[in-house]
Amino acid sequence: MGGTYNWEIVPESTIGSAIDDGLFTAGENTTDSDIEETVKVTDTDHENRYATAIVTINVKETPPPECEVKINPSSATVFSGDILALTASTIGEECNPGDYEWLITATTEIGSIIDQEGNYTAGSNDTGSQVTDTITVVDHANGDISESAVIAVESEELVKNVTVFPPVLLGSRWIPLPYMLLIVGEDTNFNFSSAISFEPGEDILKLFQFGFGNVMFVMVILDVNSQGGVVNVIITTDGEVAVGEMTIELLPFPLAEGYSL
């Protein structure tokens, strides 16, 4: 004899799957792995006999991204006359090699310039306040897609110079190295609200700082295989900016396992 069938998902679906008269509609699996759901059918005309089946809902595939151009760094703070190398890259599947055009979006009020290699040179900021330049790169090889970076140029009138000790940090290829920085200025008025940053600062981790008047102590960790070169040390206190610089160098290979504070 024919039966009367009751279809259900047990336990209830967590992704919105449904079944209606034997027709299973899968929900949207946005997790990181496949999901198995149990479908149960019960014949209520014949002593509620039942059977089950397992349905696997695969992870939802994410469509490949469209081509997108990126600028590195996407923002930075510099000083009059500083040169900053910007790089562009285009990401996405089946994108053409980038054909980049660099420009300053609006006419810069301080005479900043950028060449077609992405080298930005800050103009002379004697305005008495911070000035922002917007740098745009256009990728003509992939539909003229574009991206912008914001560069802040500090005013020469507000910038005070400081000296950083030690002036050279030696990095290791094997272990992160701790350093205690001594920063000395003049009329800098360092205090507990002073904010310090490093540019570039990807390889420098600040642990703590203490500043009073013209002296500041900063404990940092220099990461493994740090990128060598000049690092700007920028300290902001109640709207005033103090800037110094130090250099990162890797220890010679035979000495890379040791370190010097």
Secondary structure, DSSP 8 states (H G I E B T S, - for coil): ----EEEEEES--SS--EEETTEEE-----SSS-EEEEEEEEETTTTTEEEEEEEEE----------EEEEESSEEEE-TT-EEE-EEEEESTT-----EEEEESS--TT--EE-TTSEEE-----SSS-EEEEEEEEEGGGTSEEEEEEEEE--TTTEEE-EEESSEEEE-SSS-EEEEEEEE-SS--B-TT-EEEEES-TTEEEEEEEEEBTEEEEEEEE-TT---EEEEEEEEETTEEEEEEEEEEE--GGGTT----
